[in-house]
Amino acid sequence: MTYQGDTLYQLQQIDLTLSQQQKRLQEIRHLLENNEAVQTAQAALTAAQADLKPRQTLVRDLELQSQAAKEKQAAAETRLYSGQVKNPRELQDMQNEIESLKRRLADLDEKLLEGMAAVEEKQTVLATAQATFDAVARQVEEKYRDLVEERVMIEARITRLQTDRSTLGANLTSESLRLYDTLKPQKANRPISLFTENTCSVCGIEQTALLAKEIRRRETLIKCRNCGRILVYMPK
Ligand SMILES: [Zn+2]
């Protein structure tokens, strides 16, 4: 059986890249699905629209009331000055009605002015909310384009890495694979460590002369005397 150390080390490098790419893919999916900035801008826009509508309705209603009162006043005045009504009591009633209509009109006009000012104010708020929403949507669209491109690239990369992984796996004994799989979760996903200058490159501990000799022989899998990782020596 050929020495398995190099292949195990390559397997570890693929697995590390794979998990990094999968993590980024998760992040991208999350970003694409929940965009807080758009949601906030959309909520502000909806609120501004909801705020404006009843005020516009009120103004229209006041305009109609004002119009009706004006017509009623004009009709009463026409009748009063027509000379057709002679009864003083009836004349007095008509004058009272006209006075009352004038007061009502003045009151309506005041409310109308207030209402129109409120509409104008809410229209400004709405225009600002709309502009903010448009700007955020544009930004997100650009960002999304990049993210979607990146997602496509990462998905292709992951597929390639998985193919490489199965190719490598075919060159490993089930025993080495089992050892790798057992050590992987125990050694923070790095069960294989390079052996350089008689030292384990992960934990930094120098190995005994006897162990070093065994490792350099590249025949069997030897573990670091300190951290328990498989030490792989790669001659230059
Ligand atoms: Zn070590």
Residues whose N, C-alpha, C, O or C-beta is under 5 A from the ligand:
A	BS01	ZN	C200 C203 C224 N226 C227 G228
